[in-house]
């Protein structure tokens, strides 16, 4: 009997497998919360609230995922986001133009990305040290610009701040009997566009495949003719640019600047990427998984609060436990998978 090899399914790659596990865990967690806690989890607005609150984190996490896939790390993204927010707030309050403020945000992010990329790729300085210095620099500059909280007073930006997309068919009926529309901020649309763009880059473009190659095996990438230094440099430039976009989106959500804005965002972005299946060793990852990693982190916080554990340390403990769980899960899954491959 002749076997038809064309009917055989190709096995999932490590990236696809880890992303699938993350998605399954998120929906299992969310549906369990719906069944046990009810309340806001029964409304679509809960999902939109998560997206509204984390649009800037999604954008930053996409950039960090690219860097991590290439075998690097960038712990400056939160500080750069904060610097962008404060700079744009001060500029707009001085009578600046909204379009120019967008260019300012991109310029700040690109400046950090260019410097980080050059030092790491061409001078071969450790990524952790370079981006740590960048984090301290960005935080220091943020404080110099203004240590006091600043609200955006620009009338044109206030219109942008108050803008929202209403989705009536996904709304809910309030306790007073009135129908409340589901709403989504413009920042979420920007985050989704960035997510799709990065997904296409990593999945279908040659540059995206080069990121995976240098993260998986740098020597093999060199043998394939990939310019490793230039590719790694580009990954940091993209991460910097997305940090700039994240800062503007963050400002669109809060409408204010503060020296402590985006504190801990870099750690949340790293955690979301790892939970989403991106390995710190490089070569494996997907922004679709990173997106669900962000959703898992925020859903955990809401579950903890809904359970009556309002103290902030419970959220940190739960997030730490979930991160450890995913790291162990990934290690077990990949080790068993590689063991089977060797056995074959």
Secondary structure, DSSP 8 states (H G I E B T S, - for coil): ----GGGS-----HHHHHHHHHHHHHHHHHHHHHHHT-GGGGSHHHHHHHHHHHHHHHHHHHHHHHHHHTT-----HHHHHHHHHHHHHHHHHTT--HHHHHHHHHHHHHHHHHHHHHHHHTS---HHHHHHHHHHHHHHHHHHH-SS-EE---HHHHHHHH-EEEEEEEEEE-TTS-EEEEEEEHHHHHHHHHHHHHHHHHHHSHHHHHHHHHHH-HHHHHHTT--HHHHHHHHHHHHHHHHHHHHHHHHHHHSEE-TTTTTTHHHHHHHHHHHTT--TTSS---HHHHHHHHHHHHHHHHHHHHTT--SHHHHHHHHHHHHHHHHHHHHHHHHHHHHHHHH-
